[in-house]
Amino acid sequence: MNTVTVLTSPTCSYCHAAKNLLQQQGIDYQEIDLINDAELAQNLLIKSGQRTVPQIFINEKPIGGFTELSQKIANNEFDLTGATPL
């Protein structure tokens, strides 16, 4: 079973799009807010090697942002059905 974590910012339109896409697909996820969870967010940004949001992690592995998420879903590159948050 996959775990999905999404690092977001409240004003980021791509963050909202990524969360909406996950919801449309029926995928549960854990949201980490860049503002409210600053320490955890910083650790995730270091882990991803990126400085932008959203950053999406599948099974604690960074996959990129909204574009990469939508491509993986469109290409059926992994089964997200029944994913649970960390």
MOPAC internal coordinates of N, CA, C and O (Angstrom, degrees):
PM7 1SCF
backbone

  N    0.0000 0     0.00 0     0.00 0    0    0    0
  C    1.4465 1     0.00 0     0.00 0    1    0    0
  C    1.5279 1   108.83 1     0.00 0    2    1    0
  O    1.2310 1   119.94 1   -45.09 1    3    2    1
  N    1.3065 1   117.71 1   134.91 1    3    2    1
  C    1.4521 1   123.02 1  -177.67 1    5    3    2
  C    1.5168 1   111.72 1   -85.20 1    6    5    3
  O    1.2310 1   120.52 1   -34.39 1    7    6    5
  N    1.3260 1   116.62 1   145.61 1    7    6    5
  C    1.4525 1   121.56 1   170.49 1    9    7    6
  C    1.5167 1   107.37 1  -109.72 1   10    9    7
  O    1.2310 1   120.72 1   -42.03 1   11   10    9
  N    1.3126 1   116.23 1   137.97 1   11   10    9
  C    1.4584 1   121.75 1  -177.13 1   13   11   10
  C    1.5252 1   108.33 1  -123.25 1   14   13   11
  O    1.2310 1   121.04 1   -51.69 1   15   14   13
  N    1.3247 1   115.62 1   128.31 1   15   14   13
  C    1.4567 1   122.21 1   175.96 1   17   15   14
  C    1.5205 1   107.37 1  -125.69 1   18   17   15
  O    1.2310 1   120.77 1   -43.64 1   19   18   17
  N    1.3395 1   116.13 1   136.36 1   19   18   17
  C    1.4576 1   121.29 1  -179.32 1   21   19   18
  C    1.5211 1   108.41 1  -124.30 1   22   21   19
  O    1.2310 1   120.55 1   -60.32 1   23   22   21
  N    1.3218 1   116.55 1   119.68 1   23   22   21
  C    1.4588 1   122.73 1   175.10 1   25   23   22
  C    1.5199 1   107.20 1   -88.65 1   26   25   23
  O    1.2310 1   120.61 1   -57.02 1   27   26   25
  N    1.3374 1   116.44 1   122.98 1   27   26   25
  C    1.4581 1   120.39 1  -172.20 1   29   27   26
  C    1.5194 1   112.36 1  -132.39 1   30   29   27
  O    1.2310 1   121.87 1   -10.21 1   31   30   29
  N    1.3116 1   114.02 1   169.79 1   31   30   29
  C    1.4571 1   124.12 1   170.37 1   33   31   30
  C    1.5243 1   106.39 1  -129.96 1   34   33   31
  O    1.2310 1   119.73 1   -38.16 1   35   34   33
  N    1.3409 1   118.13 1   141.84 1   35   34   33
  C    1.4642 1   120.42 1  -175.64 1   37   35   34
  C    1.5288 1   115.05 1   -59.79 1   38   37   35
  O    1.2310 1   119.66 1   152.62 1   39   38   37
  N    1.3248 1   118.25 1   -27.38 1   39   38   37
  C    1.4684 1   120.72 1  -175.48 1   41   39   38
  C    1.5240 1   113.76 1  -101.09 1   42   41   39
  O    1.2310 1   120.14 1  -174.03 1   43   42   41
  N    1.3173 1   117.35 1     5.97 1   43   42   41
  C    1.4625 1   121.94 1  -175.01 1   45   43   42
  C    1.5341 1   110.87 1   -87.52 1   46   45   43
  O    1.2310 1   120.34 1   -61.99 1   47   46   45
  N    1.3235 1   116.95 1   118.01 1   47   46   45
  C    1.4705 1   120.10 1  -178.79 1   49   47   46
  C    1.5313 1   111.88 1   -68.61 1   50   49   47
  O    1.2310 1   119.97 1   146.34 1   51   50   49
  N    1.3285 1   117.66 1   -33.66 1   51   50   49
  C    1.4672 1   119.72 1   177.44 1   53   51   50
  C    1.5226 1   111.38 1   -69.79 1   54   53   51
  O    1.2310 1   120.44 1   149.92 1   55   54   53
  N    1.3263 1   116.77 1   -30.08 1   55   54   53
  C    1.4744 1   120.57 1   175.31 1   57   55   54
  C    1.5266 1   109.63 1   -64.21 1   58   57   55
  O    1.2310 1   120.91 1   133.74 1   59   58   57
  N    1.3301 1   115.87 1   -46.26 1   59   58   57
  C    1.4637 1   120.15 1   177.93 1   61   59   58
  C    1.5257 1   110.69 1   -62.40 1   62   61   59
  O    1.2310 1   120.40 1   139.48 1   63   62   61
  N    1.3225 1   116.85 1   -40.52 1   63   62   61
  C    1.4705 1   120.60 1   179.41 1   65   63   62
  C    1.5252 1   110.87 1   -64.25 1   66   65   63
  O    1.2310 1   119.99 1   138.84 1   67   66   65
  N    1.3341 1   117.62 1   -41.16 1   67   66   65
  C    1.4667 1   120.97 1   179.54 1   69   67   66
  C    1.5258 1   110.35 1   -64.75 1   70   69   67
  O    1.2310 1   120.27 1   135.71 1   71   70   69
  N    1.3240 1   117.10 1   -44.29 1   71   70   69
  C    1.4687 1   120.17 1   179.28 1   73   71   70
  C    1.5244 1   110.81 1   -64.61 1   74   73   71
  O    1.2310 1   120.44 1   139.28 1   75   74   73
  N    1.3374 1   116.76 1   -40.72 1   75   74   73
  C    1.4686 1   120.21 1   177.85 1   77   75   74
  C    1.5247 1   111.12 1   -62.98 1   78   77   75
  O    1.2310 1   120.20 1   138.54 1   79   78   77
  N    1.3209 1   117.23 1   -41.46 1   79   78   77
  C    1.4621 1   121.21 1   179.34 1   81   79   78
  C    1.5310 1   110.30 1   -62.76 1   82   81   79
  O    1.2310 1   120.46 1   135.10 1   83   82   81
  N    1.3114 1   116.73 1   -44.90 1   83   82   81
  C    1.4684 1   119.93 1   178.09 1   85   83   82
  C    1.5264 1   110.70 1   -61.90 1   86   85   83
  O    1.2310 1   120.16 1   137.11 1   87   86   85
  N    1.3224 1   117.31 1   -42.89 1   87   86   85
  C    1.4623 1   121.03 1   178.90 1   89   87   86
  C    1.5213 1   111.19 1   -63.76 1   90   89   87
  O    1.2310 1   120.08 1   137.65 1   91   90   89
  N    1.3403 1   117.45 1   -42.35 1   91   90   89
  C    1.4627 1   121.12 1   178.74 1   93   91   90
  C    1.5210 1   111.62 1   -61.58 1   94   93   91
  O    1.2310 1   120.71 1   147.82 1   95   94   93
  N    1.3204 1   116.24 1   -32.18 1   95   94   93
  C    1.4595 1   121.07 1  -179.98 1   97   95   94
  C    1.5303 1   111.78 1   -85.51 1   98   97   95
  O    1.2310 1   120.52 1   177.54 1   99   98   97
  N    1.3343 1   116.61 1    -2.46 1   99   98   97
  C    1.4602 1   120.63 1  -179.30 1  101   99   98
  C    1.5187 1   113.11 1    72.64 1  102  101   99
  O    1.2310 1   120.59 1  -149.45 1  103  102  101
  N    1.3224 1   116.48 1    30.55 1  103  102  101
  C    1.4593 1   121.89 1  -176.53 1  105  103  102
  C    1.5207 1   109.71 1  -101.90 1  106  105  103
  O    1.2310 1   120.85 1   -56.79 1  107  106  105
  N    1.3071 1   115.98 1   123.21 1  107  106  105
  C    1.4560 1   121.29 1   175.27 1  109  107  106
  C    1.5210 1   109.01 1   -76.91 1  110  109  107
  O    1.2310 1   120.79 1   -34.06 1  111  110  109
  N    1.3215 1   116.09 1   145.94 1  111  110  109
  C    1.4562 1   119.96 1   179.91 1  113  111  110
  C    1.5198 1   109.67 1  -150.76 1  114  113  111
  O    1.2310 1   121.62 1   -19.74 1  115  114  113
  N    1.3174 1   114.51 1   160.26 1  115  114  113
  C    1.4542 1   121.41 1   173.64 1  117  115  114
  C    1.5239 1   106.28 1  -102.15 1  118  117  115
  O    1.2310 1   120.76 1   -49.86 1  119  118  117
  N    1.3165 1   116.15 1   130.14 1  119  118  117
  C    1.4590 1   120.56 1   178.03 1  121  119  118
  C    1.5253 1   109.21 1  -102.01 1  122  121  119
  O    1.2310 1   120.92 1   -50.14 1  123  122  121
  N    1.3136 1   115.85 1   129.86 1  123  122  121
  C    1.4540 1   122.45 1   174.25 1  125  123  122
  C    1.5250 1   106.66 1  -112.01 1  126  125  123
  O    1.2310 1   120.40 1   -62.50 1  127  126  125
  N    1.3283 1   116.83 1   117.50 1  127  126  125
  C    1.4560 1   122.72 1  -178.05 1  129  127  126
  C    1.5256 1   109.53 1   -86.33 1  130  129  127
  O    1.2310 1   120.72 1   -53.75 1  131  130  129
  N    1.3206 1   116.22 1   126.25 1  131  130  129
  C    1.4557 1   123.25 1  -178.56 1  133  131  130
  C    1.5296 1   111.80 1   -57.32 1  134  133  131
  O    1.2310 1   120.26 1   146.13 1  135  134  133
  N    1.3270 1   117.11 1   -33.87 1  135  134  133
  C    1.4597 1   121.66 1  -177.22 1  137  135  134
  C    1.5251 1   111.40 1   -84.07 1  138  137  135
  O    1.2310 1   120.28 1   129.34 1  139  138  137
  N    1.3218 1   117.06 1   -50.66 1  139  138  137
  C    1.4629 1   121.22 1  -174.20 1  141  139  138
  C    1.5199 1   114.15 1   -78.92 1  142  141  139
  O    1.2310 1   120.01 1   156.66 1  143  142  141
  N    1.3203 1   117.58 1   -23.34 1  143  142  141
  C    1.4646 1   122.42 1  -178.83 1  145  143  142
  C    1.5258 1   109.13 1  -121.86 1  146  145  143
  O    1.2310 1   120.58 1  -125.62 1  147  146  145
  N    1.3292 1   116.49 1    54.38 1  147  146  145
  C    1.4688 1   121.74 1  -170.01 1  149  147  146
  C    1.5231 1   113.59 1   -56.90 1  150  149  147
  O    1.2310 1   119.70 1   135.93 1  151  150  149
  N    1.3153 1   118.18 1   -44.07 1  151  150  149
  C    1.4663 1   119.83 1  -177.06 1  153  151  150
  C    1.5295 1   111.29 1   -66.83 1  154  153  151
  O    1.2310 1   120.68 1   132.28 1  155  154  153
  N    1.3362 1   116.30 1   -47.72 1  155  154  153
  C    1.4608 1   119.99 1   177.95 1  157  155  154
  C    1.5233 1   110.66 1   -63.75 1  158  157  155
  O    1.2310 1   120.47 1   139.55 1  159  158  157
  N    1.3320 1   116.71 1   -40.45 1  159  158  157
  C    1.4609 1   121.05 1   178.50 1  161  159  158
  C    1.5262 1   110.94 1   -60.57 1  162  161  159
  O    1.2310 1   120.37 1   136.46 1  163  162  161
  N    1.3201 1   116.90 1   -43.54 1  163  162  161
  C    1.4668 1   120.53 1   179.21 1  165  163  162
  C    1.5222 1   110.93 1   -61.11 1  166  165  163
  O    1.2310 1   120.44 1   138.17 1  167  166  165
  N    1.3240 1   116.76 1   -41.83 1  167  166  165
  C    1.4695 1   120.70 1   178.04 1  169  167  166
  C    1.5232 1   111.16 1   -62.31 1  170  169  167
  O    1.2310 1   120.40 1   140.30 1  171  170  169
  N    1.3387 1   116.84 1   -39.70 1  171  170  169
  C    1.4671 1   120.27 1   179.27 1  173  171  170
  C    1.5284 1   111.40 1   -68.57 1  174  173  171
  O    1.2310 1   120.39 1   141.71 1  175  174  173
  N    1.3323 1   116.87 1   -38.29 1  175  174  173
  C    1.4643 1   119.37 1   177.49 1  177  175  174
  C    1.5270 1   110.73 1   -64.10 1  178  177  175
  O    1.2310 1   120.44 1   140.39 1  179  178  177
  N    1.3105 1   116.76 1   -39.61 1  179  178  177
  C    1.4659 1   120.18 1   176.72 1  181  179  178
  C    1.5237 1   109.70 1   -63.42 1  182  181  179
  O    1.2310 1   120.86 1   136.47 1  183  182  181
  N    1.3211 1   115.95 1   -43.53 1  183  182  181
  C    1.4702 1   120.48 1  -179.17 1  185  183  182
  C    1.5318 1   111.43 1   -62.94 1  186  185  183
  O    1.2310 1   120.75 1   142.27 1  187  186  185
  N    1.3355 1   116.18 1   -37.73 1  187  186  185
  C    1.4669 1   119.79 1  -178.17 1  189  187  186
  C    1.5205 1   112.06 1   -79.04 1  190  189  187
  O    1.2310 1   120.43 1   155.73 1  191  190  189
  N    1.3330 1   116.78 1   -24.27 1  191  190  189
  C    1.4557 1   119.97 1  -175.81 1  193  191  190
  C    1.5178 1   112.96 1    77.31 1  194  193  191
  O    1.2310 1   120.40 1  -169.65 1  195  194  193
  N    1.3275 1   116.83 1    10.35 1  195  194  193
  C    1.4627 1   122.18 1  -177.91 1  197  195  194
  C    1.5304 1   109.78 1  -114.18 1  198  197  195
  O    1.2310 1   121.23 1   -11.59 1  199  198  197
  N    1.3346 1   115.25 1   168.41 1  199  198  197
  C    1.4637 1   120.21 1   179.15 1  201  199  198
  C    1.5254 1   111.98 1  -124.69 1  202  201  199
  O    1.2310 1   120.50 1  -168.61 1  203  202  201
  N    1.3211 1   116.66 1    11.39 1  203  202  201
  C    1.4595 1   120.72 1  -176.82 1  205  203  202
  C    1.5210 1   110.32 1  -120.35 1  206  205  203
  O    1.2310 1   121.35 1   -16.83 1  207  206  205
  N    1.3180 1   115.03 1   163.17 1  207  206  205
  C    1.4651 1   121.58 1   174.57 1  209  207  206
  C    1.5192 1   107.52 1  -121.70 1  210  209  207
  O    1.2310 1   120.04 1   -26.35 1  211  210  209
  N    1.3276 1   117.53 1   153.65 1  211  210  209
  C    1.4577 1   125.39 1     1.83 1  213  211  210
  C    1.5266 1   111.39 1   -77.13 1  214  213  211
  O    1.2310 1   121.47 1   -24.84 1  215  214  213
  N    1.2866 1   114.78 1   155.16 1  215  214  213
  C    1.4596 1   122.49 1   167.40 1  217  215  214
  C    1.5162 1   105.95 1  -119.82 1  218  217  215
  O    1.2310 1   120.62 1   -51.62 1  219  218  217
  N    1.3099 1   116.41 1   128.38 1  219  218  217
  C    1.4577 1   121.40 1  -174.22 1  221  219  218
  C    1.5202 1   108.58 1  -116.13 1  222  221  219
  O    1.2310 1   121.51 1   -44.63 1  223  222  221
  N    1.3199 1   114.72 1   135.37 1  223  222  221
  C    1.4496 1   122.38 1  -178.50 1  225  223  222
  C    1.5241 1   108.78 1  -121.91 1  226  225  223
  O    1.2310 1   120.77 1   -48.35 1  227  226  225
  N    1.3155 1   116.14 1   131.65 1  227  226  225
  C    1.4572 1   122.37 1   173.94 1  229  227  226
  C    1.5245 1   106.01 1  -114.24 1  230  229  227
  O    1.2310 1   120.99 1   -58.75 1  231  230  229
  N    1.3252 1   115.72 1   121.25 1  231  230  229
  C    1.4712 1   119.95 1  -176.96 1  233  231  230
  C    1.5299 1   110.97 1    51.28 1  234  233  231
  O    1.2310 1   121.15 1  -136.78 1  235  234  233
  N    1.3363 1   115.41 1    43.22 1  235  234  233
  C    1.4686 1   124.53 1   177.69 1  237  235  234
  C    1.5259 1   113.91 1    68.47 1  238  237  235
  O    1.2310 1   119.95 1  -173.07 1  239  238  237
  N    1.3279 1   117.69 1     6.93 1  239  238  237
  C    1.4632 1   121.95 1   178.10 1  241  239  238
  C    1.5309 1   108.90 1  -101.94 1  242  241  239
  O    1.2310 1   119.82 1   -54.73 1  243  242  241
  N    1.3429 1   117.96 1   125.27 1  243  242  241
  C    1.4670 1   119.25 1   179.57 1  245  243  242
  C    1.5254 1   111.23 1   -68.08 1  246  245  243
  O    1.2310 1   121.04 1   -46.63 1  247  246  245
  N    1.3335 1   115.61 1   133.37 1  247  246  245
  C    1.4692 1   119.69 1   178.21 1  249  247  246
  C    1.5245 1   111.78 1  -113.57 1  250  249  247
  O    1.2310 1   119.83 1   171.87 1  251  250  249
  N    1.3290 1   117.92 1    -8.13 1  251  250  249
  C    1.4574 1   121.29 1  -178.89 1  253  251  250
  C    1.5102 1   110.97 1   117.29 1  254  253  251
  O    1.2310 1   121.41 1    30.39 1  255  254  253
  N    1.3297 1   114.91 1  -149.61 1  255  254  253
  C    1.4488 1   121.09 1  -176.30 1  257  255  254
  C    1.5158 1   112.94 1  -109.60 1  258  257  255
  O    1.2310 1   121.33 1    28.19 1  259  258  257
  N    1.3301 1   115.07 1  -151.81 1  259  258  257
  C    1.4645 1   121.00 1  -176.64 1  261  259  258
  C    1.5304 1   111.82 1   -59.86 1  262  261  259
  O    1.2310 1   120.18 1   135.51 1  263  262  261
  N    1.3225 1   117.26 1   -44.49 1  263  262  261
  C    1.4648 1   120.34 1  -177.22 1  265  263  262
  C    1.5190 1   111.28 1   -60.00 1  266  265  263
  O    1.2310 1   120.59 1   133.45 1  267  266  265
  N    1.3317 1   116.48 1   -46.55 1  267  266  265
  C    1.4589 1   120.37 1  -179.59 1  269  267  266
  C    1.5271 1   111.32 1   -65.94 1  270  269  267
  O    1.2310 1   120.52 1   141.60 1  271  270  269
  N    1.3300 1   116.62 1   -38.40 1  271  270  269
  C    1.4648 1   120.36 1   177.48 1  273  271  270
  C    1.5207 1   110.49 1   -61.99 1  274  273  271
  O    1.2310 1   120.41 1   131.64 1  275  274  273
  N    1.3205 1   116.83 1   -48.36 1  275  274  273
  C    1.4645 1   119.59 1  -177.65 1  277  275  274
  C    1.5310 1   110.94 1   -65.05 1  278  277  275
  O    1.2310 1   119.82 1   144.29 1  279  278  277
  N    1.3254 1   117.95 1   -35.71 1  279  278  277
  C    1.4622 1   120.83 1   177.63 1  281  279  278
  C    1.5282 1   111.10 1   -66.14 1  282  281  279
  O    1.2310 1   120.14 1   137.07 1  283  282  281
  N    1.3237 1   117.33 1   -42.93 1  283  282  281
  C    1.4641 1   120.77 1   179.92 1  285  283  282
  C    1.5274 1   110.71 1   -64.20 1  286  285  283
  O    1.2310 1   120.33 1   139.80 1  287  286  285
  N    1.3238 1   116.97 1   -40.20 1  287  286  285
  C    1.4591 1   119.91 1   178.65 1  289  287  286
  C    1.5252 1   110.10 1   -67.18 1  290  289  287
  O    1.2310 1   120.25 1   134.91 1  291  290  289
  N    1.3324 1   117.12 1   -45.09 1  291  290  289
  C    1.4706 1   121.15 1  -179.67 1  293  291  290
  C    1.5240 1   112.07 1   -62.88 1  294  293  291
  O    1.2310 1   120.51 1   145.27 1  295  294  293
  N    1.3279 1   116.64 1   -34.73 1  295  294  293
  C    1.4682 1   121.48 1  -177.19 1  297  295  294
  C    1.5249 1   113.43 1   -91.05 1  298  297  295
  O    1.2310 1   120.47 1  -177.53 1  299  298  297
  N    1.3319 1   116.71 1     2.47 1  299  298  297
  C    1.4702 1   121.06 1  -178.44 1  301  299  298
  C    1.5263 1   111.66 1    50.16 1  302  301  299
  O    1.2310 1   120.41 1  -135.30 1  303  302  301
  N    1.3187 1   116.82 1    44.70 1  303  302  301
  C    1.4558 1   120.87 1  -177.03 1  305  303  302
  C    1.5171 1   113.78 1   -76.62 1  306  305  303
  O    1.2310 1   120.40 1   164.14 1  307  306  305
  N    1.3052 1   116.83 1   -15.86 1  307  306  305
  C    1.4534 1   120.76 1   173.54 1  309  307  306
  C    1.5153 1   108.32 1  -158.94 1  310  309  307
  O    1.2310 1   120.79 1   -19.84 1  311  310  309
  N    1.3039 1   116.09 1   160.16 1  311  310  309
  C    1.4544 1   122.27 1  -178.78 1  313  311  310
  C    1.5132 1   109.48 1   -90.51 1  314  313  311
  O    1.2310 1   120.69 1   -68.26 1  315  314  313
  N    1.3309 1   116.29 1   111.74 1  315  314  313
  C    1.4526 1   120.73 1   179.38 1  317  315  314
  C    1.5148 1   112.45 1   -95.43 1  318  317  315
  O    1.2310 1   119.78 1   177.07 1  319  318  317
  N    1.2974 1   118.02 1    -2.93 1  319  318  317
  C    1.4527 1   120.96 1  -178.45 1  321  319  318
  C    1.5096 1   109.34 1   -61.50 1  322  321  319
  O    1.2310 1   120.93 1   -49.10 1  323  322  321
  N    1.3027 1   115.82 1   130.90 1  323  322  321
  C    1.4555 1   121.11 1   177.15 1  325  323  322
  C    1.5061 1   114.50 1    76.40 1  326  325  323
  O    1.2310 1   120.11 1  -163.91 1  327  326  325
  N    1.3287 1   117.40 1    16.09 1  327  326  325
  C    1.4626 1   119.20 1   178.71 1  329  327  326
  C    1.5279 1   109.63 1   -63.28 1  330  329  327
  O    1.2310 1   121.13 1   -34.81 1  331  330  329
  N    1.2933 1   115.44 1   145.19 1  331  330  329
  C    1.4660 1   120.59 1  -179.15 1  333  331  330
  C    1.5173 1   109.61 1  -122.90 1  334  333  331
  O    1.2310 1   120.06 1   -27.76 1  335  334  333
  N    1.3173 1   117.49 1   152.24 1  335  334  333
  C    1.4712 1   119.38 1   179.61 1  337  335  334
  C    1.5280 1   110.76 1   -71.92 1  338  337  335
  O    1.2310 1   121.08 1   -20.33 1  339  338  337
  N    1.3319 1   115.54 1   159.67 1  339  338  337
  C    1.4627 1   121.25 1   177.36 1  341  339  338
  C    1.5147 1   111.04 1   -63.56 1  342  341  339
  O    1.2310 1   120.10 1   180.00 1  343  342  341

